[in-house]
Amino acid sequence: MKLFKGKSAAAKSGVSKFGASKASSAAVNVRGLNYASSPLLAAKTPSWRSKFLVALVGLSFCGLMGRAVYVQIIDSDFFLRQGEARYARTLALPASRGRIVDRNGLIMAASVPSPSIWVSPKDLDLDVAKRKELARLLGFTPKELTQRLDDNPNFVWLRRQVDDPVAKDVMALKMQGVGQLSEYKRKYPEGEAAAHLVGYTSVDDAANGGIEKAFQQDLVGQAGTRRVIKDRMGRVVEDIGDSVSAVDGQEVTLSIDSKAQFFAYQRIRDAVAEHKAKAGSVVVLDVKTGEVLALANFPSFSPGNRKNLTGEQARNRALTDTFEPGSTIKPFIAALAMETGRVTPTTVIQTAPGRLMMGGFTISDAHPHGALTVAEVVQKSSNVGTVKMAMQMQPREMHELFTQIGFGQKPQINFPGAVSGRLRPFKTWRPVEQATMSYGYGLSASLFQIARAYTVFAHDGELLPSSLTKLDAPPAGMRVMSAKTAQAVREMLHMVTLEGGTAPKAQAMGYSVGGKTGTAYKQEGKGYNDKKYRAWFVGIAPINNPRIVVAVMVDEPSAGKWYGGDVAAPVFSEVVQQTLRTLGVQPDLDVRQQIVTQKLPAEVESF
């Protein structure tokens, strides 16, 4: 065993010495190695390969240079825009919508700054408690808030045009991804009283009806712009470029007197409630200028809170609803008969026995009157007497008169929804139709059209154009009849409000008045419902020096009274008193003498 071990060691030692000697020799050979003599390296490399590589590198460099020139010089605008789109934003600077004011400068509609809350859902704070509080402040349930956040990952309006305290509470949560933007909210100080007249706008400033829509181009203004840099949280870092200032909308000055408007609305609202009616309307016109001083309807709505708004509430009945004008037409027939020389105010017409057969139809009065003068025919609203005057005329004459006073034509007034009513060509009239048209059946008009027609009597025979905006000077009227005829009819209208007339309740304390009642069955299908009525009164005050025309309509009174003299005339009386006082018109009558005559019973009206 020992001999084995020793040999092994020697052998091992020999190997080691040999290895060392070999390594030393290799080191010497490496230093003097000729690479060209290597079989691998001795192979000749084609020169085109190296040239190709150099060319490839050169082409790549040229491509990069070309791309750099294209990006930096040739199409730099595009890449600048793309880069800017990542950080720059154009903010709209909203224009303030123009104010709407009444004739005295009192505000009827104005825009005020109002914060709107928005959110970036992808950046929204995940804190559950904060989300719950956010939902509560904005009037959402947590589920509703989640549904809103699912609409768009980048931007969602949470609530627009909120109250300032709500906005402050929301921002006090300091939630990531929630911000606010200042917009303009429309305010309507007159509320329900002027809702149909002024109209309203949506949160996006889109006009809906009324003056808001009629004067949209004047009111809307021109929005401005502001270029800013925003960070990823939507916060403005700095302004870039020039801002374009917003141009606010123009102010629109109406002819309306807001005090007269409010009182007219208040009285028609009370009358509808008192008589358990379906609806009502009032129109007040200035007969010196043709300006509309009030235009009120009930039912109404709040322009600032339209959550449950219905069509019945939104309809401007004074301009959009047409109906057969009934007995309010009779003074025009008397005027035409006098203007053409067929009668005078004192001409006697025999109305006995109180009915008249024509074309298989019976035309009758409420009760027999016997012999009446033309003035008394109007005072007592006799159908028979009116028909006897009308049948002396050619249909063309009546048609021309109706056309001249505006029936069958759309009112020339800057207001959406105004209707023309119905007036058939006279060549199609049968005799019985001519007869019924003389006391207001067979044609239709709006309350506004009837009110305007009565300016003919108030303005000494001239029909004035109407205006909803304040005028600097009275416009020229169109002559319809002589001043003498118009004044004679005014006296007849005054008799209607005195003893023996159909409307003593139309008398106004301190002011002389005149007018005409109207009561008619409502049309249903092809016939009339004898249990449904419309009642109205159209009149002038003061009677000797007219200043206003007031028209009142009450639809479907159902509390036991339905005649115009009982339902509409008292509204006329109170509106006249309030409006004339507001306009500063001095009383022309002794109040004590009126207290007795106002309690006289009214003549039963024929309809």
C-alpha positions in Angstrom: 0.0 0.0 0.0 2.8 2.4 0.7 4.6 1.6 -2.5 1.4 2.4 -4.4 0.9 5.6 -2.7 4.4 6.8 -3.4 4.2 6.0 -7.1 1.0 7.8 -7.3 2.5 10.9 -5.8 5.4 10.8 -8.2 3.2 10.4 -11.1 1.1 13.2 -9.8 4.1 15.4 -9.5 5.2 14.6 -13.0 2.0 15.6 -14.4 2.0 18.8 -12.6 5.4 19.7 -13.9 4.4 18.8 -17.4 1.3 20.9 -17.2 3.2 23.9 -16.0 5.7 23.5 -18.8 2.9 23.3 -21.3 1.1 26.4 -20.0 4.2 28.4 -20.2 4.9 27.3 -23.8 1.2 28.3 -24.7 1.6 31.7 -23.3 4.7 32.3 -25.5 2.8 31.0 -28.6 -0.2 33.3 -28.0 2.0 36.4 -27.9 3.5 35.5 -31.3 0.3 34.1 -32.9 -0.4 35.0 -36.6 -4.1 35.2 -36.9 -3.9 35.0 -40.7 -2.5 31.5 -40.4 -5.7 30.3 -38.6 -7.7 28.0 -40.8 -10.9 29.9 -39.7 -9.5 33.4 -40.2 -7.6 32.5 -43.3 -10.8 32.5 -45.4 -11.1 35.6 -47.6 -14.0 37.9 -46.6 -15.9 39.5 -49.6 -15.5 43.3 -49.7 -19.2 43.9 -50.6 -20.3 42.7 -47.2 -18.5 45.4 -45.3 -19.6 48.0 -47.8 -23.2 46.8 -47.4 -23.1 47.1 -43.7 -21.6 50.6 -44.0 -24.3 51.5 -46.5 -27.0 50.1 -44.3 -25.8 52.1 -41.3 -25.6 55.2 -43.5 -29.1 54.7 -44.8 -30.5 54.2 -41.3 -28.8 57.5 -40.3 -30.3 59.3 -43.3 -33.8 57.9 -42.5 -33.5 59.1 -38.9 -32.3 62.5 -40.2 -35.2 62.6 -42.7 -37.7 61.7 -40.0 -36.2 64.4 -37.7 -36.5 67.0 -40.5 -40.1 65.9 -41.2 -41.1 66.1 -37.5 -39.2 69.2 -36.7 -39.7 71.2 -39.8 -42.1 69.9 -42.5 -45.0 68.7 -40.3 -44.1 70.3 -37.0 -47.6 71.8 -36.5 -49.3 68.4 -36.4 -46.9 67.1 -33.9 -47.1 70.2 -31.8 -50.9 69.9 -31.8 -50.7 66.3 -30.8 -48.3 67.0 -28.0 -50.3 70.0 -26.9 -53.5 67.9 -26.8 -51.9 65.9 -24.0 -51.6 68.8 -21.7 -53.4 71.8 -23.1 -57.1 72.5 -22.9 -59.5 75.1 -24.3 -61.9 76.3 -21.7 -65.2 77.9 -22.7 -65.9 81.2 -21.0 -69.7 81.3 -20.8 -71.4 84.5 -21.8 -74.1 85.8 -19.4 -77.5 85.6 -21.0 -79.1 89.0 -21.4 -81.6 90.2 -18.9 -85.3 90.5 -19.6 -86.8 93.5 -17.8 -90.3 95.1 -17.7 -91.1 98.6 -19.0 -89.9 100.1 -15.7 -86.6 98.2 -15.6 -87.6 95.6 -13.1 -86.0 92.3 -13.7 -88.2 89.5 -15.0 -85.3 87.1 -16.0 -81.6 87.3 -15.3 -78.6 84.9 -15.2 -76.5 84.5 -12.1 -73.2 82.5 -11.6 -73.9 79.0 -10.3 -71.4 76.2 -9.7 -71.8 72.8 -11.4 -70.1 69.6 -10.0 -68.2 67.2 -12.3 -66.2 64.1 -11.8 -63.5 62.1 -13.5 -64.6 58.5 -12.6 -61.2 56.9 -13.3 -59.5 59.3 -10.9 -62.3 59.4 -8.2 -61.3 58.8 -4.6 -62.1 55.2 -3.5 -63.0 56.2 0.0 -66.5 54.7 0.6 -67.5 57.1 3.3 -66.6 60.1 1.1 -68.6 58.6 -1.8 -71.6 58.2 0.4 -71.4 61.8 1.6 -71.0 63.0 -1.9 -74.1 61.2 -3.0 -76.1 62.6 -0.1 -75.0 66.2 -0.8 -76.0 65.9 -4.4 -79.3 64.2 -3.8 -78.3 60.7 -5.1 -78.5 57.3 -3.5 -75.1 55.5 -3.5 -76.5 53.2 -6.3 -77.5 56.2 -8.4 -74.1 57.7 -8.0 -72.4 54.5 -9.1 -74.6 54.3 -12.2 -73.7 57.9 -13.1 -70.0 57.1 -12.8 -70.4 54.2 -15.2 -71.5 56.5 -18.0 -68.0 57.8 -18.9 -64.6 57.0 -17.4 -63.2 60.4 -18.2 -65.9 63.0 -17.4 -69.4 63.0 -16.0 -71.6 65.9 -14.8 -72.8 65.0 -11.3 -75.1 68.0 -10.7 -75.3 71.2 -12.7 -76.2 74.6 -11.3 -76.3 73.7 -7.6 -76.6 76.2 -4.8 -73.4 77.7 -3.4 -73.6 76.0 0.0 -73.9 72.6 -1.7 -70.9 73.3 -3.9 -68.9 74.4 -0.8 -69.8 71.2 1.1 -68.8 69.0 -1.9 -65.5 70.7 -2.4 -64.8 70.5 1.4 -64.7 66.7 1.0 -61.4 67.2 -1.0 -62.1 64.2 -3.1 -59.7 63.3 -5.8 -61.3 63.5 -9.3 -64.1 65.9 -8.2 -64.2 69.4 -9.5 -66.6 72.3 -10.1 -67.2 74.7 -13.0 -68.9 78.1 -12.8 -71.9 78.3 -15.2 -74.9 80.7 -15.4 -78.3 79.8 -13.9 -81.5 81.6 -15.0 -83.6 83.2 -12.3 -87.2 84.4 -12.7 -88.2 86.8 -10.0 -91.9 87.0 -11.2 -92.2 83.2 -10.9 -95.6 81.7 -11.9 -97.2 85.1 -12.6 -95.1 85.6 -15.8 -94.0 82.1 -16.6 -96.0 81.8 -19.9 -94.9 85.2 -21.0 -91.2 85.0 -20.2 -90.6 81.3 -20.9 -87.6 79.5 -19.6 -84.2 78.0 -20.6 -82.6 74.6 -20.0 -79.2 74.2 -18.2 -77.6 74.4 -21.6 -79.2 77.8 -22.3 -81.6 76.4 -24.8 -84.7 78.6 -24.9 -88.2 77.0 -24.4 -91.1 79.2 -25.2 -92.0 82.8 -24.5 -89.7 85.8 -24.7 -86.7 83.6 -24.1 -87.3 81.8 -27.4 -88.6 84.8 -29.3 -85.5 86.8 -28.6 -83.0 84.0 -28.4 -80.5 85.6 -30.8 -80.4 88.8 -28.9 -80.2 87.2 -25.4 -77.8 84.4 -25.9 -74.5 86.4 -26.3 -71.2 85.0 -27.5 -69.0 82.6 -25.4 -65.3 83.3 -25.0 -62.3 80.9 -24.8 -59.3 80.4 -22.5 -56.3 78.2 -23.3 -54.7 76.6 -20.3 -52.3 73.8 -19.3 -53.9 71.2 -17.0 -52.3 68.5 -14.9 -53.5 64.9 -14.8 -55.9 65.8 -12.0 -57.6 68.4 -14.2 -56.2 71.3 -12.3 -55.2 74.4 -14.2 -51.4 75.0 -14.1 -51.1 78.1 -16.2 -52.6 80.1 -19.1 -51.2 79.9 -22.6 -51.9 82.1 -25.5 -54.5 84.9 -25.6 -58.0 84.6 -24.1 -61.1 85.6 -26.0 -63.5 87.4 -23.7 -67.1 86.4 -23.6 -69.7 88.9 -25.0 -72.8 89.0 -22.8 -76.3 88.9 -24.4 -78.4 92.0 -24.9 -81.0 93.2 -22.5 -84.6 93.0 -23.7 -87.1 95.6 -22.4 -90.7 94.4 -22.5 -93.8 96.5 -22.7 -95.1 94.5 -19.7 -95.7 96.2 -16.4 -94.7 93.6 -13.8 -97.1 95.0 -11.2 -100.1 94.8 -13.6 -98.9 91.4 -14.7 -98.8 90.0 -11.1 -102.2 91.4 -10.2 -103.8 90.1 -13.4 -102.4 86.6 -12.7 -103.5 86.8 -9.1 -107.1 87.7 -10.0 -107.5 85.1 -12.7 -106.0 82.4 -10.4 -108.6 83.3 -7.7 -111.4 83.4 -10.2 -110.6 79.9 -11.5 -110.5 78.6 -7.9 -113.8 80.4 -6.9 -115.8 79.1 -9.9 -114.1 75.7 -9.9 -113.0 76.3 -13.5 -110.6 74.5 -15.7 -108.4 77.5 -16.7 -108.4 81.2 -17.3 -106.6 84.0 -19.1 -106.2 87.8 -18.9 -104.8 90.2 -21.6 -104.2 93.9 -20.9 -103.4 96.3 -23.8 -102.4 100.0 -23.8 -104.7 101.5 -26.4 -102.4 104.6 -26.8 -99.5 102.5 -28.1 -100.7 98.9 -28.7 -98.2 97.6 -26.1 -99.1 94.5 -24.0 -99.1 95.5 -20.4 -100.1 92.1 -19.0 -100.7 88.6 -20.3 -101.5 86.0 -17.7 -102.7 82.5 -17.6 -103.8 79.9 -15.0 -102.8 77.1 -14.4 -99.2 78.1 -14.5 -95.8 76.8 -13.4 -92.6 77.9 -11.7 -89.9 78.5 -14.4 -87.2 77.6 -11.9 -88.7 74.3 -10.9 -90.1 72.3 -13.8 -89.7 68.8 -12.4 -93.4 67.9 -12.8 -94.3 70.4 -15.6 -97.3 69.3 -17.7 -98.7 70.5 -21.1 -101.7 72.0 -19.3 -99.5 74.2 -17.2 -97.1 75.2 -19.9 -99.7 76.3 -22.5 -100.1 80.0 -23.1 -103.8 79.9 -23.5 -104.3 83.6 -24.3 -102.3 83.1 -27.5 -102.6 79.4 -28.4 -106.2 78.5 -27.5 -108.9 79.6 -29.9 -112.6 79.5 -29.3 -115.8 80.9 -30.8 -116.0 84.5 -29.5 -119.7 84.5 -28.9 -121.4 87.8 -28.1 -118.2 89.8 -28.0 -118.7 90.0 -31.8 -122.0 91.8 -31.6 -120.6 95.4 -31.2 -118.7 94.9 -34.5 -121.9 94.0 -36.3 -123.6 97.1 -34.9 -120.6 99.2 -35.9 -120.6 97.9 -39.5 -124.4 98.5 -39.8 -123.9 102.1 -38.6 -120.7 102.7 -40.7 -122.6 101.6 -43.9 -125.6 103.9 -43.1 -128.1 101.1 -42.6 -128.9 102.0 -38.9 -128.1 104.6 -36.3 -127.8 104.0 -32.5 -131.4 104.9 -32.1 -132.8 102.8 -34.9 -135.5 100.5 -33.5 -135.4 96.7 -34.3 -138.3 94.5 -33.4 -136.9 91.3 -31.7 -140.3 89.9 -30.6 -141.2 87.1 -30.0 -137.6 86.5 -29.0 -136.8 83.9 -31.7 -136.1 83.6 -35.4 -136.4 80.6 -37.7 -133.7 80.3 -40.4 -132.7 77.3 -42.5 -134.4 74.9 -40.1 -132.6 76.4 -37.1 -134.1 78.5 -34.3 -132.1 81.6 -33.2 -133.4 82.8 -29.9 -132.8 85.3 -27.1 -132.6 84.4 -23.4 -136.1 85.9 -23.1 -138.2 88.2 -25.4 -137.2 91.9 -25.4 -139.7 93.3 -27.9 -138.6 96.5 -29.7 -135.0 97.5 -29.0 -132.8 100.3 -30.3 -129.5 99.3 -31.8 -127.8 100.5 -28.6 -130.1 98.3 -26.6 -129.5 95.3 -28.8 -125.8 95.5 -27.7 -126.6 96.4 -24.1 -128.9 93.4 -23.7 -127.0 91.1 -26.0 -129.9 90.2 -28.3 -129.2 87.5 -30.8 -132.3 88.2 -32.8 -131.6 91.9 -33.1 -128.0 91.3 -34.1 -129.0 88.8 -36.8 -131.6 91.2 -38.3 -128.8 93.8 -38.7 -126.3 91.2 -40.1 -128.7 89.8 -42.7 -129.0 93.3 -44.3 -125.3 92.9 -45.2 -123.5 91.0 -47.9 -121.3 88.1 -46.5 -118.3 89.9 -48.1 -118.8 93.0 -45.9 -118.8 90.9 -42.7 -115.8 88.9 -43.9 -113.8 92.1 -44.7 -114.5 93.6 -41.3 -113.5 90.4 -39.5 -110.3 90.3 -41.6 -109.5 93.9 -40.9 -109.7 93.5 -37.1 -107.3 90.5 -37.3 -109.5 87.4 -37.3 -108.3 84.5 -39.3 -104.8 85.9 -39.3 -101.7 85.1 -37.2 -101.1 88.1 -34.9 -98.1 90.1 -36.0 -96.3 89.8 -32.7 -92.9 88.4 -32.0 -94.0 85.5 -29.8 -93.9 81.7 -30.5 -97.1 79.8 -30.7 -99.5 82.6 -31.5 -102.3 81.1 -33.7 -104.5 82.6 -36.4 -107.9 81.1 -35.5 -110.4 80.2 -38.1 -112.4 82.3 -40.6 -113.8 80.5 -43.6 -114.1 82.3 -47.1 -117.3 84.2 -47.3 -118.3 82.5 -50.6 -118.9 79.3 -48.6 -121.2 80.8 -46.1 -124.8 79.7 -46.0 -127.4 82.3 -44.8 -127.7 80.5 -41.4 -124.0 80.5 -41.1 -123.8 84.3 -41.7 -126.5 84.7 -39.1 -124.7 82.6 -36.4 -121.4 84.4 -37.2 -123.0 87.7 -36.3 -123.2 86.6 -32.7 -119.9 84.7 -32.6 -120.5 81.1 -33.7 -118.8 79.6 -36.8 -115.5 81.4 -36.5 -112.8 81.2 -33.8 -110.1 83.5 -32.4 -107.8 83.7 -29.4 -108.4 85.9 -26.4 -105.4 88.1 -27.6 -107.0 88.6 -31.0 -110.3 89.7 -29.4 -108.5 92.1 -27.1 -106.6 93.6 -30.0 -109.8 93.9 -32.1 -111.4 96.1 -29.3 -108.6 98.7 -29.7 -110.6 99.7 -32.8 -113.3 101.1 -30.5 -110.8 102.5 -27.9 -108.6 104.2 -30.5 -111.3 106.0 -32.4 -111.7 103.5 -35.3 -108.0 102.6 -35.8 -106.5 99.2 -35.2 -103.1 99.4 -33.6 -100.3 96.9 -34.1 -99.4 95.1 -30.9 -96.0 94.9 -29.3 -94.4 92.9 -26.4 -91.4 95.2 -26.3 -91.4 98.8 -25.0 -91.9 101.3 -27.8 -90.3 104.7 -28.0 -93.2 106.2 -29.9 -96.8 105.2 -30.7 -97.1 103.3 -34.1 -99.4 104.3 -36.9 -102.8 102.5 -36.8 -104.9 101.2 -39.6 -108.3 102.9 -40.1 -111.2 100.4 -39.8 -114.1 102.7 -39.1 -114.8 106.3 -38.5 -114.1 107.9 -35.2 -117.8 108.8 -34.9 -118.8 105.2 -35.2 -116.2 104.0 -32.7 -117.3 106.6 -30.2 -121.0 105.6 -30.7 -120.1 101.9 -30.0 -118.2 102.9 -26.9 -121.4 104.5 -25.5 -123.2 101.2 -26.2 -120.4 99.3 -24.4 -120.8 101.6 -21.5 -124.5 100.8 -21.3 -123.6 97.1 -20.9 -122.2 97.9 -17.5 -125.1 100.0 -16.3 -128.7 99.1 -15.2 -130.3 96.9 -17.8 -127.0 95.7 -19.2 -125.4 92.2 -18.9 -122.4 93.3 -16.8 -123.0 95.7 -13.9 -120.3 93.8 -12.1 -117.7 95.1 -14.6 -117.9 98.5 -13.1 -114.5 99.7 -11.6 -114.4 101.9 -8.6 -113.5 105.4 -9.7 -113.3 104.7 -13.4 -115.9 104.6 -16.2 -115.8 101.4 -18.2 -117.5 99.8 -21.1 -117.4 96.3 -22.6 -119.2 93.2 -23.8 -119.9 89.9 -22.1 -119.6 86.6 -23.9 -120.9 83.2 -22.9 -120.8 80.1 -25.2 -121.2 76.4 -25.1 -117.9 74.5 -25.6 -117.5 72.5 -28.7 -117.0 68.8 -28.4 -116.6 66.8 -31.5 -119.1 68.0 -34.1 -121.5 69.5 -31.6 -121.7 71.4 -28.4 -121.8 70.3 -24.8 -124.6 72.2 -23.2 -123.1 71.6 -19.7 -119.7 73.2 -20.4 -119.2 76.9 -21.0 -116.6 79.5 -21.7 -117.3 82.9 -20.1 -115.4 86.1 -21.0 -115.6 89.9 -20.8 -113.8 92.4 -23.0 -113.8 96.0 -22.1 -112.3 99.5 -22.2 -111.4 102.0 -19.5 -111.9 104.9 -18.9 -114.7 105.0 -21.4 -114.4 108.7 -22.5 -110.6 108.8 -22.7 -109.6 105.1 -23.1 -106.2 104.0 -21.8 -106.5 100.2 -21.6 -108.4 97.2 -23.1 -108.8 94.3 -20.8 -110.0 90.8 -21.9 -110.8 88.0 -19.5 -111.7 84.4 -20.2 -112.7 81.7 -17.8 -112.9 78.1 -19.1 -115.5 75.7 -17.8 -116.8 77.5 -14.7 -118.7 74.8 -12.7 -119.7 76.3 -9.4 -123.2 77.4 -10.4 -122.4 80.6 -12.3 -121.3 80.6 -16.0 -122.4 83.9 -17.6 -119.6 86.3 -18.6 -121.2 89.1 -16.5 -121.0 86.9 -13.3 -117.7 85.1 -13.9 -115.4 87.3 -16.0 -116.7 90.8 -15.4 -115.6 91.0 -11.7 -112.1 90.0 -12.8 -112.2 92.8 -15.4 -113.3 95.3 -12.8 -110.4 94.6 -10.4 -107.8 94.4 -13.1 -108.9 97.7 -14.5 -108.7 99.4 -11.1 -105.3 98.1 -10.2 -103.8 98.7 -13.7 -105.1 102.3 -14.1 -103.7 103.2 -10.6 -100.4 101.6 -11.5 -100.3 103.7 -14.7 -101.2 106.8 -12.8 -104.5 107.4 -14.5 -106.7 109.8 -12.5 -110.2 108.5 -11.5 -113.0 110.0 -13.6 -116.1 109.0 -11.5 -117.5 109.6 -8.0 -117.0 106.3 -6.1 -120.1 106.8 -3.9 -122.5 106.8 -6.8 -121.0 103.5 -8.1 -121.5 101.5 -5.0 -125.3 101.4 -5.6 -125.3 100.6 -9.3 -122.7 97.8 -9.0 -125.2 95.8 -7.0 -127.9 95.9 -9.7 -129.0 92.6 -11.2 -127.5 91.8 -14.6 -129.6 91.2 -17.7 -129.6 87.5 -18.7 -127.3 87.1 -21.7 -128.3 85.4 -24.9 -125.8 82.8 -26.1 
